[in-house]
Structure formats: structure tokens, C-alpha cells
Amino acid sequence: MRVRSKLADVEFRFGSIERRGNDLVINSHPDQPLKSRVYVSPQDVLAALGKLVVSPAAWAFLLGFPYFYLRSRKGEKRIRP
């Protein structure tokens, strides 16, 4: 997953996922040079789900996911020998 902002453009690869109290903690992959930790609260999940449910773009992505996934895999094969 790529995270882009004015502060950074970072490729985030998922590492371990654990629960601490009421939060979900997502750690970056051990091989990543920039170690990151993302804390996800129950309120964050509800807010994200609420935005996704009313977003036409999210529904289009969900319905088209098999196509997008296969197209991205095919594109990767062209780039790599």
C-alpha cells in the first residue's frame, strides 16, 4: 500500500497485526527501512466503513476488484522479466 502526503511518499508493507486493549495495531514489515506502526480504534473502523458504504468509487472498486487485481498482476508480469 502506498501512503502519499506532503510529508512523505512511503510504500507501506504489512507486518504483524495485534490487538492492544481496544485498538488494532498494524506494524510495518520487518524489511522496511522506515518502521511504522498504525493504531486503529473502533471509532476509526466505523468512520471508514461509513465512508465506504456511501462512496460510489468504493462500490465500483469492490465490484471491479477481480478485474483490477488481474489487470495489475498482468502489468507486473510485463515489467518483470
TAMOJO-V316968 format. One line per field, one symbol per residue. phi: phi as a letter, one per 20 degrees, with the letter a starting at -180 (. if undefined). A space follows every 50 residues. Layout:
phi = ???
This chain:
phi = .ddcbfeacceddfdfcbdcmededdeffgfffdfcbdddegffffffff fffeegfffffffeggfffffffffffffef
